[in-house]
Amino acid sequence: MGVTQFTDCSPIFIVGSGRSGTTLLQLMINSHPDIFICGEIHYFDQILTIKKRLPSIEKIDDLQTFFLLVRKTYGSQFLVGVDAVLDQVKRRMICDNARTYQMFYKCMLEEGAVAKGARRYGEKTPENIRYIDHLIDIFPHAKIIHIIRDPRAVVASLRKVDWSGPSIAINTIKWKLDVLQSQEISKRFRSYYELRYEDLVADPKKQLTMICRFIGEEFNAKMLEYYKTADRYIKNEECKKGTFVPVTTDNVERWRQELSMSQVYIIQKLTGKLMEKFCYEQKVVSWYSKIISPFVLVLELLKYVKYKTKDIHMRRSTNTGIIWGESETLYKMLFKAIFKLRG
């Protein structure tokens, strides 16, 4: 199977805040025999960071350097079979005079689909919710699927992973700005589909059938057996081991045991109208929890400062040359969100 069959392909991109169920949805759609959904390439934040060092990859020497740097991106260590795919992409690009960063992105997805024997491809990088306009410039016929989860569950889950800071407030604001971004996108871009994580785990067959209708495919029962092949697409990520078992609703309400009432109040205060929009019922909080919430908020912000200081020190002291990616876009969006905190 070659790559010419992808000429009229309508790629599928899964986006959303981290810990919202993007991996679960990726594995479900990936279990469709005709579709390949690649893991997180982080094209816009990590791959394009290389472009700042290496503006052009038209020359063969620069292309060789580029592929060495790609293997140093933080996200590459989590892509199953990445070395074989990169080798194939490199061979293709050497034989093509029009070598660009966008070509690399397309080739990565195409070669992954070829390896699986799929006729259609896509990718799951949650943070792409922040780069949809750029994504559409590269893939004009893209289908965007945005999965949304209760912010209290997202924030509670983020506290348990090492790649996210522990601050309740900062992670809540990140959730909010991602969702606000999606609402702007939905007004401008037709090929956009939105679903809730809670609905997906409650009735996966119904939700997957609706998604298949959106992307123009027939529902396949193998999509419900995603956990049988999860190990083919996940490596080095302990936090995703929950996808190695059948779908469950056990995690939907777990935040109730993991967050204090003051923390719940802060999340609800920052995301109130959006929670209402997506039918997340707000928990009644005692007057005491409300009174101490400003002090809790200050402590949460101090946690974030401590985390960022430690994170920056760790990255500077690392001699492995890992390419982490840039945060300029996120900072701009956070600044924008400051004026909408009560939305």
Secondary structure, DSSP 4 states (H G I P E B T S, - for coil): --SGGGTT---EEEE-STTSSHHHHHHHHHTSTTEEEE----IIIIIHHHHHH-S---SHHHHHHHHHHHTTBGGGGGSTTHHHHHHHHHHHHHT-S---HHHHHHHHHHHHHHHHT-SEEEEE-GGGGG-HHHHHHH-TT-EEEEEE--HHHHHHHHTTSTTS---HHHHHHHHHHHHHHHHHHHHH-SSEEEEEHHHHHHSHHHHHHHHHHHHT----GGGGGGGGSGGGT--S-GGGGGGGS---STTTTTHHHHS-HHHHHHHHHHHHHHHHHTT-PPPP--HHHHHHHHHHHHHHHHHHHHHHHHHHHHHHH--S--B----HHHHHHHHHHHTTTT-
